[in-house]
Amino acid sequence: MGKKLEDQSIGFSDVIKIRAHHLLCIQGFQGYGYSPEFQINLEKVIKFLKNHPNSCLKVVAEADVICESCPNLEGGCCNRYLHSNSIQSMDIQVLKKLGIADGHIEQVGSLFSQVKDALNKVEDVKDICGNCSWKDKCLWYLSLGL
């Protein structure tokens, strides 16, 4: 069921766990991050996914393979948003707009096609990404004219 992620820093798995809102972030990433380690890890994940579009992703509303290198991750939760649920809320909104459940497993290429088809309206993107601190640097967000 998909290729194994071959880089130890992003884990070994037949199915790669990705936060739902990271399906958007991956498409808009242009080299910024919370730390150099986070940035390098995200670049490795993106490269792997682009090179292995038939790999499977498990779409979740919790910390994932990208979060593992984030300096804001404490005990499996984002300490940057301790007093709000905005990160998980973004995940839940993406899951809802894609019409999939938390834990849904599907091929990378298919998921990214669904994101492009289902989340191409300004209102949808504002609902999900409106409070994101990276929206001014996100190529995907900016490509929608926001």
C-alpha positions in Angstrom: 0.0 0.0 0.0 2.3 2.8 -1.2 6.1 3.2 -0.9 7.9 3.4 2.4 9.2 6.8 3.3 12.9 6.1 2.9 14.3 9.0 5.0 14.5 8.3 8.7 13.9 11.9 9.6 10.4 11.7 8.2 9.7 8.1 9.3 9.2 4.7 7.8 5.7 3.8 6.9 3.7 2.3 4.1 1.0 5.0 4.9 2.2 8.5 5.7 0.2 10.4 8.3 -0.6 14.0 7.1 -2.7 16.6 8.9 -5.6 17.6 6.7 -4.6 21.3 6.5 -1.1 20.3 5.5 -2.6 19.2 2.2 -2.9 22.9 1.5 0.4 24.0 3.1 2.3 21.5 1.0 1.0 23.1 -2.2 1.9 26.6 -1.1 5.2 26.1 0.7 8.1 28.2 -0.5 10.8 27.6 2.0 9.7 29.3 5.2 9.3 27.5 8.5 9.2 27.6 12.3 12.8 26.5 12.4 15.5 25.2 10.1 14.8 21.7 11.1 11.1 22.1 10.4 11.8 23.6 7.0 14.2 20.8 6.0 11.8 18.2 7.1 8.9 19.8 5.2 11.1 20.0 2.1 11.9 16.3 2.4 8.2 15.3 2.9 7.2 17.4 -0.2 10.0 16.0 -2.3 9.0 12.4 -1.3 5.3 13.0 -2.1 6.1 14.6 -5.5 8.3 11.7 -6.4 5.9 9.0 -5.1 2.3 10.2 -6.1 1.0 6.6 -5.7 2.0 6.5 -2.0 -0.8 6.6 0.4 -1.6 9.3 3.0 -3.6 8.9 6.1 -5.4 12.2 6.5 -5.8 13.2 10.2 -6.7 16.0 12.5 -3.6 15.6 14.8 0.2 15.9 14.7 1.8 14.3 11.7 5.1 13.6 10.0 5.5 17.3 9.3 4.8 18.3 12.9 7.4 15.9 14.2 10.2 18.5 13.5 8.2 21.6 14.7 9.6 23.4 17.7 6.0 24.1 18.8 5.2 20.4 19.2 4.9 19.4 22.9 3.5 16.1 23.9 1.9 15.5 20.5 0.1 18.9 20.6 0.9 22.3 19.2 2.0 24.6 22.0 1.6 27.7 19.8 -2.1 27.3 19.9 -2.7 25.9 23.4 -5.6 28.2 24.2 -7.4 27.7 20.9 -8.2 24.8 18.7 -7.5 26.7 15.5 -5.0 24.2 14.1 -7.3 21.2 14.6 -10.2 23.4 13.4 -8.4 23.9 10.1 -8.0 20.1 9.8 -11.6 19.5 10.5 -12.7 22.1 8.0 -10.5 20.5 5.3 -11.9 17.1 6.1 -15.4 18.4 5.9 -14.9 20.3 2.6 -13.2 17.2 1.0 -16.0 15.0 2.4 -13.6 12.5 4.0 -13.3 11.2 7.6 -10.4 11.6 10.0 -8.1 8.7 9.3 -9.1 8.4 5.6 -6.4 6.7 3.5 -5.9 7.6 -0.2 -3.1 8.0 -2.8 -1.2 11.3 -2.8 -2.1 12.3 -6.3 -5.8 11.6 -5.8 -5.9 13.7 -2.6 -4.1 16.7 -4.2 -6.5 16.5 -7.1 -9.5 16.5 -4.7 -8.0 19.5 -2.9 -7.7 21.5 -6.1 -11.2 20.6 -7.2 -12.9 21.1 -3.9 -11.1 24.0 -2.4 -10.9 26.5 -5.2 -13.3 29.1 -3.9 -12.2 32.2 -2.0 -14.8 31.6 0.8 -13.5 28.1 1.4 -9.9 29.1 1.6 -10.7 32.1 3.9 -12.7 29.8 6.2 -9.7 27.4 6.5 -6.7 29.7 6.2 -8.0 33.1 7.3 -6.1 33.0 10.6 -3.0 31.3 9.4 0.2 33.1 10.2 1.8 31.9 6.9 -1.0 33.0 4.5 1.1 36.1 3.3 3.9 33.7 2.2 1.7 30.8 1.0 1.8 30.5 -2.8 -1.4 28.4 -2.9 -3.3 31.0 -0.8 -1.9 33.9 -2.8 -2.7 32.1 -6.1 -6.4 32.3 -5.4 -6.1 36.1 -5.3 -6.4 36.5 -1.6 
